[in-house]
Amino acid sequence: MTNHEIKINFKEYHSLNELNKPDYELCQEAIKALANSHSPYSKFRVGAALRLQSGKIVYGSNQENVAYPSGLCAERVALFHCGAYYPDDPIEAMAVTAQTDEFEISQPVASCGACLQVLAEYEKKQNKPIEIILFCNNGPAWVMNSVESFLPFLFFENGLLKEEKGER
């Protein structure tokens, strides 16, 4: 038997004002994305903003549905929009925030596992990590250098890629 230990490394800033200018501005864009949240059931609004290598900002907000599994998280809305419209413009950073009128959110809310797996796919596709900034109003901001900070055992199976003889 071998015992392994996994540690993650991330930066915590006490407020958005401590972030560098590009990251601060990306967080402001994620706040703007909250306005388009469709969350009449949970009343838990989530906004995401992606900064692409070109400087373009792509937005996402959570989209709920009365049939709960039919909804989609803000992160995946933004990532899939980016993949559909800007497939050759690498993602540099993603900022995510959440708000609700029901209670105070005092620390950043982490992305769900499905969103993290999709984010991992985009990192692999572009062969470059994506900085992730999670933050809340009047609270701290957590900055991670890559999705591997959340999912050290990412699901990738290279055998699923059939690159021989042009097969896919």
C-alpha positions, -999 to +999 in steps of 0.1 A: +000+000+000+012+035-008-003+066+008-005+096-015-013+132-006-026+158-029-022+195-022-037+224-041-022+259-045-043+290-049-041+327-041-067+343-019-072+381-022-092+399+005-111+419-021-113+425-058-093+457-054-061+436-047-063+419-081-043+431-111-062+453-135-071+427-162-084+403-135-103+430-117-119+441-150-128+405-158-146+402-124-166+433-132-177+416-165-188+385-145-209+408-123-226+422-155-233+386-166-255+381-135-282+403-150-290+376-176-294+348-152-326+329-155-330+315-120-367+318-109-366+286-089-334+288-069-330+326-070-293+318-070-278+339-098-244+329-113-224+350-138-192+340-157-169+359-180-141+345-201-112+366-214-099+353-247-064+358-260-078+384-285-091+404-256-127+395-264-150+389-234-175+361-235-204+360-210-224+332-194-252+331-168-270+302-153-302+292-171-326+272-150-356+252-162-385+238-142-372+204-152-340+210-132-316+187-152-325+207-183-308+239-170-272+249-175-246+265-153-231+299-162-196+284-167-208+259-194-229+285-211-198+307-215-175+279-225-198+264-251-205+299-265-168+304-268-163+270-285-191+277-310-181+312-319-144+316-311-129+281-314-095+294-324-092+321-298-077+306-266-093+313-232-069+331-209-090+334-178-125+328-164-142+348-136-172+334-118-195+350-091-228+343-075-255+363-058-288+357-041-313+378-023-321+349+000-289+349+021-254+364+022-227+346+003-195+351+023-170+331+003-166+322-034-187+294-048-168+267-066-179+254-100-197+221-101-179+189-113-195+190-148-183+225-154-148+217-142-147+187-166-158+209-195-132+235-185-106+207-184-115+198-220-109+233-231-076+234-214-066+202-232-080+215-265-059+247-263-029+230-246-028+258-222-041+263-186-070+287-179-068+310-149-099+307-128-111+335-105-139+327-081-153+357-060-182+370-041-195+405-033-176+421-004-156+389+001-125+372-010-114+362-044-097+329-051-074+326-081-063+292-094-038+287-123-057+257-138-086+234-134-062+208-120-064+228-087-100+215-085-098+181-102-064+165-098-077+133-113-092+147-145-110+123-168-091+119-200-087+088-221-065+092-251-077+059-264-110+076-272-092+097-298-087+078-330-062+098-350-049+070-371-058+071-408-078+103-403-104+085-381-122+104-353 
